[in-house]
Amino acid sequence: MLLPAKAEVARHLEQYRAWERLLLVAPADHVVRGHFENSGYTLCVLMGKRCAREAVDAAEHYLRDGAPAAALSSMTVARDARGSQLSQGPQGRGTGRAVGRRP
């Protein structure tokens, strides 16, 4: 997985936090809510997550530690002892099914 530029992630995370603060001040403002939701969606796309809360957590972790790609995406690929790829589920658990090899 390609990682986004840290400056870009930081900029979008800052925008998300700014809209979040504005939404807390004016929860009935539909324009503010729209911008907040759009900024959350952008973080989801950047970080490869399905919900904004996960995307924010992943962005903070990425900026803090420079996390590897496996920490950003819930889908990973592992190799067994023979070098075959084992498909991994959403939680990183191997399904035991070899990918790209015949039995």
Secondary structure, DSSP 8 states (H G I E B T S, - for coil): -----HHHHHHHHHHHHHHHHHHHH-TT-HHHHHHHHHHHHHHHHHHT-SSHHHHHHHHHHHHHH---HHHH-S--EEE-TTS-EEEE-TTS-EEEEEES---
